[in-house]
């Protein structure tokens, strides 16, 4: 099976290579490195980007705020994350003036335990399915892609010792191959550690991660069929589907069905025993005052033919009120069971009590108001329970059923009093009834770009954390500038970290320094270097990162 999959991957990629050509958008960037505090994004040019700007990712088929620019050079931005998801190198990042293209999504990640909650933006999805009234499309082949190789070197005197990790990424999108109705897309990564090659030999999917590898074909004017591994942006809560997906659009309503297996929960490989299917109805319309989008979906996921999870969700967004954006989503589990001891059996024996009544498992609400071009405010609320796959997790299902609902609030404000001065803050509050105390955090920043005479952009940051097991603060200063305009840029960041662990009554004080260089070797070839040193009273930890990226 693995050999067949690898042959399929090789065949697809070989076919793609025949059609490659240059078509990179200047509004698209790529995450080049992720540090403990910052995310580094590389663009072909940052001419239209300013400090304090928000950068976006395509999640759930929508442009969602992902990063805020703290410093920038002519080709690179140093950003702080706005999402609770974990960023990875080669994640695609966009400025706000780039339209959403269905099919450019990234791999979903499990919910993070950080306080921050993602803040969606309600830009309507630009569907690739033309409406019936649209003119006959002119199909033209368009090939874009990116390949990169990176090394991660950790050197320290800690008990974990030294390590070397290599990672190779390939992102490929072929639209209208040979000017036909057939298109393809892929996002593949391969990583391995030194001295751990045996794990890869035993299971290729320990290193090979196929996040997206699919073909799609236009059927007439209003329908499309997909085959392969793909996340449907209109039903992203289902996760990736290894199978067939079909959708058809009639005026402002899109309906779709999909069936196949879901990726293996241990290595993200292929597992045909994890069958799943689903259906959805999506409505989106643009009015004079704004946009409205609503999605209703039903999903059934199985494990070896037995129900693993069954749920439905509804998602709604609109911008009908001037300067106000609303986003809301609710998820209901339709299959669950409780465990109880049967008195007629041994005390350790339990029975399943199945319940199919809808139960709210996840809720997310967000409001964003722009008072002016300089001031905006966002508020959000989330209520999340553990996602339970009853068959997959049956060995420890009783522990999961005992977990309580986690709730959280987040507020974010940004203000630009001067053209080159940006101020902002965001705070979060998360709690669970059983927690000894709620978790709270506050982050604030001030950035001044292009200081006169020296051309340096400077950012001051402060973070205050308080959880049930620690209290702490982080203070930082970041400096960045172009060394050779349009070719070479650099940045330096210093942070002071002070943590107090309440459960052990111990302190941890650290000093960290970061140095980064981004070098545009040629128009489509770039190199990134990053160093981070962490120093405390016991250990010294050094991290080096080097990446070479080729776009086409």
C-alpha positions in Angstrom: 0.0 0.0 0.0 2.8 2.4 0.9 4.6 1.7 -2.3 1.5 2.4 -4.3 1.0 5.7 -2.5 4.6 6.8 -3.1 4.3 5.9 -6.7 1.1 7.9 -7.0 2.8 10.9 -5.3 5.8 10.7 -7.6 3.6 10.4 -10.7 1.6 13.4 -9.8 4.7 15.5 -9.0 6.4 14.4 -12.2 3.4 15.4 -14.2 3.2 18.8 -12.5 6.9 19.5 -13.3 6.1 19.5 -17.0 3.9 22.6 -16.7 5.8 24.7 -14.2 6.0 28.4 -14.9 6.5 31.7 -12.9 3.3 33.2 -11.4 4.0 34.3 -7.8 1.8 37.0 -6.4 3.5 39.9 -4.6 0.7 39.8 -2.1 1.6 36.3 -1.0 4.2 35.5 1.6 5.5 32.4 3.3 6.5 31.7 6.9 10.2 31.3 6.9 10.8 30.7 10.6 8.9 30.4 13.8 10.6 31.4 17.1 9.2 31.2 20.6 7.7 34.6 20.3 7.7 35.7 16.7 6.7 34.5 13.2 9.0 35.5 10.3 7.2 36.0 6.9 9.0 36.5 3.7 7.5 38.4 0.7 8.9 39.2 -2.7 8.4 42.9 -1.6 7.0 44.6 1.5 6.4 47.9 -0.3 2.7 47.9 0.5 3.0 46.6 4.1 3.4 48.8 7.1 4.2 48.1 10.8 1.0 47.4 12.6 -0.7 45.8 9.5 -2.6 42.6 9.9 -1.6 39.6 7.7 -4.0 36.8 6.9 -4.3 33.0 6.4 -7.0 31.1 4.6 -8.8 29.1 7.3 -12.3 27.7 7.0 -12.4 29.1 3.5 -12.0 32.7 4.8 -9.3 35.3 5.2 -8.6 35.2 8.9 -6.3 37.6 10.8 -3.2 35.5 11.6 -0.3 37.9 12.3 0.5 41.5 13.2 3.6 43.1 11.7 6.0 44.4 14.3 9.1 45.0 12.2 9.8 44.8 8.5 12.5 45.1 5.9 12.1 45.3 2.1 11.4 41.6 1.8 10.6 40.2 5.3 8.2 40.9 8.2 8.7 40.1 11.9 5.2 39.3 13.3 3.4 38.3 16.4 0.7 35.7 16.1 -3.0 36.5 16.5 -4.1 32.9 16.2 -3.8 30.1 18.8 -2.8 27.6 16.1 0.8 26.6 15.7 2.5 28.2 12.7 4.9 26.1 10.6 7.5 27.0 8.0 6.0 27.3 4.5 2.5 28.3 5.8 1.1 30.8 3.2 0.4 34.3 4.5 -1.5 37.0 2.6 -2.0 40.7 2.8 -5.6 42.0 3.0 -5.9 42.9 -0.7 -5.6 39.4 -2.0 -8.8 37.6 -2.9 -9.6 34.2 -1.3 -9.1 31.3 -3.6 -10.8 28.0 -2.7 -8.2 25.3 -2.3 -5.4 27.3 -0.7 -6.1 26.1 2.8 -3.6 24.7 5.2 -3.6 21.7 7.5 -5.9 22.0 10.5 -4.2 21.8 13.9 -5.6 20.6 17.2 -7.0 23.4 19.4 -4.2 25.0 21.4 -4.4 25.5 25.2 -3.2 29.1 25.0 -5.5 31.8 26.1 -5.6 33.6 22.8 -8.5 32.7 20.6 -8.5 33.2 16.9 -10.3 36.2 15.4 -11.9 35.5 12.1 -12.6 38.1 9.5 -15.8 37.8 7.6 -14.5 38.3 4.0 -16.8 36.2 1.8 -15.4 33.1 0.1 -14.7 33.7 -3.5 -15.9 30.3 -4.9 -14.1 28.7 -7.8 -17.5 27.4 -9.1 -18.9 30.0 -11.5 -22.5 31.0 -11.3 -25.0 30.1 -14.0 -25.2 33.7 -15.2 -21.4 34.0 -15.6 -19.9 34.2 -19.0 -18.0 31.2 -20.4 -14.7 31.1 -18.6 -11.4 31.3 -20.5 -9.3 28.5 -19.1 -5.6 29.3 -19.0 -3.0 27.1 -17.3 -1.4 28.7 -14.2 1.3 26.9 -12.3 2.7 28.2 -9.0 4.8 26.5 -6.4 7.5 26.6 -3.8 10.2 24.1 -2.7 12.3 24.5 0.3 15.0 22.7 2.4 15.7 23.6 6.0 17.9 22.5 8.8 17.2 22.9 12.5 20.2 22.5 14.8 19.9 22.5 18.6 23.0 22.7 20.7 22.8 22.8 24.5 24.2 21.5 27.8 20.7 20.4 28.9 19.9 16.7 29.5 18.2 16.6 26.1 21.5 17.2 24.4 22.1 18.2 20.8 19.9 17.4 17.8 19.7 17.9 14.0 16.4 18.0 12.1 16.0 18.4 8.3 12.7 19.4 6.7 11.7 19.6 3.0 8.5 21.2 1.8 6.8 21.2 -1.5 3.7 23.4 -2.3 2.3 23.0 -5.8 -0.8 24.4 -7.5 -1.6 23.6 -11.1 -4.8 25.3 -12.4 -6.3 24.3 -15.7 -3.6 21.9 -16.7 -3.0 22.2 -20.4 -5.8 24.8 -20.5 -8.2 22.1 -19.6 -10.9 21.6 -16.9 -8.4 19.6 -14.8 -6.5 21.2 -11.9 -4.3 19.9 -9.1 -2.8 21.0 -5.8 -0.4 19.6 -3.2 1.3 20.5 0.1 3.8 17.8 1.1 6.5 17.8 3.8 9.2 15.4 4.7 11.2 15.7 8.0 13.7 13.5 9.8 16.0 13.7 12.8 19.6 12.6 13.0 19.9 9.1 14.6 16.2 8.4 14.0 16.3 7.2 10.4 15.2 3.7 11.5 11.8 5.1 12.4 11.4 6.4 8.9 12.4 3.0 7.4 9.8 1.3 9.6 7.1 3.7 8.8 7.5 6.3 6.0 4.7 8.4 7.4 6.7 9.1 10.5 8.5 11.6 8.3 6.3 12.1 5.2 3.3 14.3 5.8 0.8 14.8 3.0 -1.4 17.6 3.9 -2.9 18.1 0.5 -2.7 16.0 -2.7 -5.7 16.2 -4.9 -7.1 16.6 -8.4 -10.2 18.5 -9.3 -12.3 18.6 -12.4 -15.0 21.1 -13.5 -18.2 19.4 -14.6 -20.1 21.9 -16.7 -20.5 25.4 -15.4 -21.6 24.9 -11.8 -20.2 21.6 -10.5 -16.8 20.3 -9.5 -15.5 16.9 -8.3 -12.3 16.4 -6.2 -10.3 13.2 -5.7 -7.4 12.6 -3.3 -6.6 14.2 0.1 -8.2 17.5 0.6 -9.8 19.7 3.2 -13.0 21.2 2.0 -13.1 24.8 3.2 -16.9 24.8 3.5 -16.8 21.8 5.8 -13.3 22.1 7.4 -14.5 20.8 10.8 -14.5 17.4 9.1 -10.8 17.6 8.5 -9.0 16.1 5.6 -10.8 13.5 3.4 -9.0 10.8 1.5 -11.6 10.1 -1.1 -14.1 11.8 -3.4 -15.9 15.2 -3.0 -18.6 16.7 -5.1 -20.3 20.1 -5.0 -22.7 22.0 -7.2 -23.6 25.7 -7.1 -27.0 27.1 -8.0 -27.2 30.9 -7.7 -26.0 31.7 -4.2 -26.4 28.2 -2.8 -23.8 25.5 -2.9 -24.5 21.9 -1.9 -22.0 19.1 -1.6 -21.3 15.6 -0.5 -18.0 13.8 0.3 -16.9 10.4 1.3 -13.7 8.6 2.0 -11.3 7.9 4.9 -9.7 10.3 7.3 -5.9 10.4 8.1 -4.5 8.1 10.7 -4.6 9.7 14.1 -1.0 8.5 15.0 1.1 9.5 11.9 -1.3 11.3 9.5 -0.9 8.5 7.0 -3.6 6.7 5.1 -6.0 4.5 7.0 -9.0 3.0 5.1 -10.6 1.7 8.3 -11.4 5.3 9.4 -14.3 5.8 6.9 -16.2 9.1 7.0 -18.8 10.9 5.0 -20.7 14.2 5.1 -22.9 16.7 3.4 -23.3 20.4 3.6 -25.4 23.4 2.3 -23.7 26.8 2.0 -25.4 30.1 1.2 -23.5 33.3 0.5 -24.7 36.6 -0.9 -23.4 40.1 -1.3 -25.7 43.0 -0.5 -25.2 46.7 -0.9 -24.5 46.9 2.8 -22.2 43.9 3.1 -21.9 40.1 2.9 -23.7 37.2 4.5 -22.6 33.6 4.6 -24.1 30.6 6.3 -23.1 26.9 6.3 -24.9 23.9 7.7 -23.2 20.5 7.7 -23.6 16.9 8.9 -20.7 14.6 9.4 -20.4 10.9 10.3 -17.0 9.4 11.2 -16.4 5.7 11.8 -13.7 3.3 13.0 -13.8 -0.2 11.5 -17.4 0.3 10.7 -18.5 1.5 14.2 -19.5 5.1 14.8 -16.6 7.1 16.1 -18.2 10.5 16.0 -21.3 12.0 14.6 -21.9 15.8 14.6 -23.4 18.7 12.9 -22.4 22.4 12.9 -23.6 25.7 11.7 -21.5 28.7 10.8 -22.6 32.2 10.1 -20.8 35.5 9.2 -22.0 38.9 8.0 -20.8 42.5 7.6 -24.3 44.0 7.1 -23.7 46.7 9.8 -21.2 49.4 8.7 -17.7 48.8 10.2 -19.0 45.8 12.2 -18.0 42.2 11.4 -19.7 39.2 13.1 -18.6 35.5 13.0 -20.2 32.6 14.9 -20.0 28.9 14.8 -21.7 26.1 16.8 -21.0 22.4 16.8 -23.4 19.8 18.1 -22.5 16.1 18.9 -25.3 13.8 17.7 -23.7 10.6 19.1 -22.3 10.0 22.5 -22.5 7.5 25.3 -22.0 7.5 29.0 -20.3 4.7 31.0 -22.0 3.2 34.1 -21.3 0.2 36.3 -23.8 -2.7 35.9 -24.6 -4.0 39.4 -25.3 -7.5 38.0 -21.7 -7.7 36.7 -18.3 -7.2 38.3 -17.8 -3.7 39.7 -15.2 -3.0 37.1 -17.5 -3.8 34.2 -19.4 -1.0 32.5 -22.1 -0.6 29.9 -22.6 1.9 27.2 -25.6 4.1 27.4 -26.1 5.6 23.9 -27.6 9.0 23.5 -28.3 10.7 20.1 -29.8 13.9 21.4 -27.9 17.0 20.2 -25.4 18.4 22.6 -23.5 21.6 22.2 -19.8 20.8 22.1 -18.2 23.9 20.7 -19.3 27.5 20.4 -17.3 30.5 19.1 -18.6 34.1 18.7 -16.6 37.1 17.5 -17.3 40.8 16.9 -14.9 43.2 15.3 -15.6 47.0 15.1 -13.5 49.5 13.2 -14.0 53.0 14.7 -11.8 54.6 12.1 -8.9 53.7 9.9 -6.7 54.1 13.0 -8.6 52.3 15.7 -10.3 48.9 15.9 -11.6 46.7 18.6 -12.3 42.9 18.7 -14.2 40.8 21.2 -14.6 37.0 21.2 -16.0 34.2 23.3 -15.3 30.5 23.0 -16.7 27.4 24.8 -14.9 24.2 23.9 -15.2 20.6 25.1 -12.9 17.7 24.3 -13.6 16.2 20.9 -14.2 12.5 21.6 -13.8 9.7 19.1 -15.5 6.9 21.0 -13.8 3.9 19.2 -10.4 5.5 18.6 -10.1 6.6 22.3 -12.0 3.8 23.9 -9.0 2.7 26.1 -9.2 6.0 28.0 -12.7 7.2 27.2 -13.7 7.5 30.8 -11.0 10.1 31.4 -12.2 12.2 28.5 -15.8 12.1 29.5 -14.9 13.6 32.9 -13.3 16.7 31.3 -15.3 19.9 31.8 -16.1 22.6 29.3 -13.3 25.1 28.8 -14.5 28.7 28.3 -12.5 31.8 27.3 -12.8 35.5 26.4 -10.5 37.6 24.4 -10.3 41.4 23.7 -8.0 43.0 21.2 -7.4 46.7 20.3 -5.1 48.3 17.8 -4.4 52.0 17.3 -2.2 53.9 14.9 -1.9 57.5 16.2 0.8 58.4 13.7 1.7 57.0 10.3 4.8 55.3 11.7 3.6 54.6 15.2 1.4 51.6 16.1 0.1 50.6 19.5 -1.9 47.6 20.4 -2.9 45.2 23.2 -4.8 41.9 23.6 -5.9 40.1 26.6 -7.4 36.7 27.3 -9.2 35.0 30.1 -9.8 31.2 30.2 -11.4 29.1 32.9 -12.7 25.6 33.7 -14.7 24.9 36.9 -12.1 22.4 38.2 -9.1 24.7 37.7 -7.6 26.1 40.9 -7.6 29.5 39.2 -8.4 30.9 35.8 -5.7 31.5 33.2 -5.1 35.1 32.2 -2.7 36.9 29.8 -2.1 40.4 28.6 0.1 41.4 25.6 1.0 44.9 24.6 3.3 46.4 22.0 4.5 49.7 20.6 6.2 49.9 17.2 7.9 52.8 15.5 9.0 52.1 11.9 11.8 53.7 10.0 13.4 55.8 12.7 14.9 58.9 11.0 18.5 58.9 10.1 19.1 55.3 11.0 16.2 53.6 9.1 15.6 51.1 12.0 12.2 49.9 13.0 11.9 49.3 16.8 9.3 47.4 18.8 8.8 47.2 22.5 6.7 44.3 23.9 5.4 43.2 27.3 3.5 40.0 28.2 2.0 39.1 31.5 0.9 35.6 32.2 -1.0 33.9 35.1 -2.2 30.3 35.2 -3.0 27.7 37.8 0.7 26.7 38.0 2.8 29.8 37.1 3.0 33.5 37.1 5.3 35.3 34.8 6.3 38.2 32.6 8.2 38.7 29.3 9.7 42.0 28.1 11.3 42.5 24.8 12.9 44.9 22.4 13.2 44.2 18.6 15.2 46.1 16.0 15.2 45.5 12.3 16.3 47.2 9.1 17.4 46.7 5.5 21.1 46.1 5.1 21.0 46.0 1.3 17.6 47.3 0.2 15.6 44.7 -1.6 18.3 42.1 -1.1 19.4 41.6 2.5 17.6 42.4 5.7 18.3 41.7 9.4 16.8 41.8 12.8 17.8 41.5 16.4 15.5 40.8 19.4 16.2 40.7 23.1 13.8 39.3 25.7 13.9 39.0 29.5 11.7 36.2 30.9 10.7 35.9 34.5 8.6 32.9 35.6 7.5 31.8 39.1 6.1 28.2 39.3 3.5 28.2 42.1 3.4 24.4 42.5 7.2 24.2 43.2 7.7 27.7 44.5 10.7 28.1 42.2 11.8 30.9 39.8 13.1 30.7 36.3 14.8 33.8 34.8 16.1 33.7 31.2 17.7 36.0 28.7 17.1 35.3 25.1 18.7 36.9 22.0 17.6 36.4 18.4 19.4 37.3 15.2 17.8 36.8 11.8 19.0 37.4 8.2 17.0 37.2 5.0 18.9 37.2 1.8 17.2 37.4 -1.6 19.9 35.6 -3.7 17.9 35.8 -7.0 14.4 36.8 -8.0 13.0 33.3 -7.2 15.7 32.1 -4.8 16.1 33.2 -1.2 18.0 32.1 1.9 17.1 32.6 5.6 19.3 32.3 8.7 18.1 32.5 12.3 19.8 32.1 15.6 18.2 32.0 19.1 20.2 31.8 22.3 18.6 31.2 25.7 20.6 31.7 28.8 19.7 31.0 32.4 21.5 30.1 35.6 21.8 26.4 34.8 21.8 25.9 31.0 22.7 27.5 27.7 20.5 26.6 24.7 21.4 27.5 21.1 19.1 27.0 18.2 20.2 27.5 14.5 17.9 27.5 11.5 18.9 27.7 7.8 16.4 27.5 4.9 16.8 27.7 1.2 13.6 28.5 -0.8 12.9 28.3 -4.5 9.7 29.5 -5.9 8.3 29.0 -9.4 
